[in-house]
Amino acid sequence: MKPQKIGYYDYTVTLTYLGLLLACFGIFQVMREQYWTALFCLMAAGVCDMFDGTVAKTKECDAGEKRFGIQIDSLSDLISFGVFPALFVYQLSGRQKLAGLFASLYILAGLIRLAYFNVLEERRQQEAPEQGSSFLGVPITTIAVLLPVVYLLYDYHVFRDPAFFTLLLCLTGIGFPAFFIPRCPRQTAPEGACPAVCLAEGGKAPELACIPSACGLLYP
């Protein structure tokens, strides 16, 4: 019996793997307090993430390759744009306990977003593969732009309090799960039916997009 290799190793995942390696190198630079070098690695990882999907679409992949691509991309993003920036802020803040707490919560928020995206993406590929992904909210990769900008202001003495970096993580992290809204396909319901009742009974709501609320999904 021919042994089966673990994982996929074609050109479609090259940028994902490269982005992760850049992030790992950036983490090592954070530990050495080489912050600008670390940020260049973060931005380079962001560029890799920007184009990895485009590269992947150039090849006809089977179901296993597609599922692997979804998972490996999110796992890479969690390290590159979750753990990496959190460690950056924790180190820059002098390893304060409060900064460590918020950095941990930031990673958790990113984990929730990425895991939820994976669930929705696999469902989309099974039920409507011809439709492209369409999501609202704050992508986890946003930190690859925001963190270098804030550090640039910090480096030029626009502000000198490292607490601003912790605040950045808080604001960005809140946007991950709180505003992660899939664009729902427009659906129809019997005339005069209440949207909330339709949802409760598993029906379809009238021609409206989903929005979040404290009570669940509502249709305006």
Buried (B, 14 or more C-beta within 10 A) or exposed (E): EEEEEEEBEEEBBBBBBBBBBBBBBBBEBBEEEBBEBBBBBBBBBBBBBEEBBEBBEEEEBEEEBBBBBBBBBBBBBBBBBBBBBBBBBBBBBEEBEEBBEBBEBBBBBBBBBBEBBBEBBBEBBEEEEEEEEEBEBBBBBBBBEBBBEBBEEBEEEEEEEBBBBBBBBBEBBBBBBEEBBBEBEEEEBEEEBBBBEBBEEEBBBBEBBBEBEEEEBBBE
